Amino acid sequence: MTQHASLTLERWSAFTRDQQILMIANEMNRAGKLFGPEDRVRLRNAYERVLRLADLTTEAQPSRSLRRELRRWRELLAGLYLEPDEGRHRALFRALLLLTPAGARQLPLLLEGRRP
């Protein structure tokens, strides 16, 4: 059972769109530190949490365009869950952060200046 398995849509909906995206980004940031061979199980667990939060965010969104983009993003993340790749992870993390202004402001802190 993942950490967010008991999180309800009602509780998740109480957070703003920016907060939801930033919480997903937090899990992506954690996952990005787990690409060592000894961390594969922890990486899969982190991706499961990200997928769960992405699903909740999609369900909570009144904006059709954001729902569509989140579904596309989630589909790419599901592929990453099956076949982890650090470069693709970084690209998806960046794409997630660009979904909201609050997320985009985190780019310099989380991704820019790090190794490719």
HELIX and SHEET records of a PDB file:
HELIX    1   1 LEU A    9  SER A   13  1                                   5    
HELIX    2   2 ARG A   17  ALA A   31  1                                  15    
HELIX    3   3 PRO A   37  ASP A   39  5                                   3    
HELIX    4   4 ARG A   40  ALA A   60  1                                  21    
HELIX    5   5 ARG A   64  LEU A   82  1                                  19    
HELIX    6   6 GLU A   86  LEU A   97  1                                  12    
HELIX    7   7 PRO A  101  ALA A  104  1                                   4    
HELIX    8   8 LEU A  107  LEU A  110  1                                   4    
END                                                                             
